Amino acid sequence: MEPEALERFTWYMREQSALTVMFHTKVAEQMGLSATDEKCLDLAIRADGPLTAGRIAELSGLSTGAVTGVIDRLERAGFVRRVRDPHDRRKVLVEVTPGDLEKFAAPFMKAQQSLVEVLDQFDADELQVIERYLQLQIETFRKRVIDT
């Protein structure tokens, strides 16, 4: 890759990353959480069911000790609860509570509307390329940066 192209794409990724961190920090503040807590809650929400603390650590790249603190704060704020695994009573699972998460939906709706506004600028073939890029970026970043 040419150095100028790499510099441009690096700038785009840094800017997107900064905006994303600022967005989640703002949302987290509204929820009474840190940005890390809010993103771990997001991981739990998107999971197929309750998660172990170890699984949250794997998905987030945080240490299990850090995740314990995150879960403690999320539990105190009423967003999750610890429950016994029905199949192995020695395990503790983290379950998202059916609480009042809808009151925090407005910022996410704005973000989704901006995504639609941008994606509407591309045809189906371009969207396939963008989607392939994003899938590869996520997979590679997780493998090379988060899971190391």
Secondary structure, DSSP 8 states (H G I E B T S, - for coil): --HHHHHHHHHHHHHHHHHHHHHHHHHHHHHTS-HHHHHHHHHHHHSSS-B-HHHHHHHH---HHHHHHHHHHHHHTTSEEEEE-SS-TT-EEEEE-S-SGGGGHHHHHHHHHHHHHHHTTS-HHHHHHHHHHHHHHHHHHIIIII--
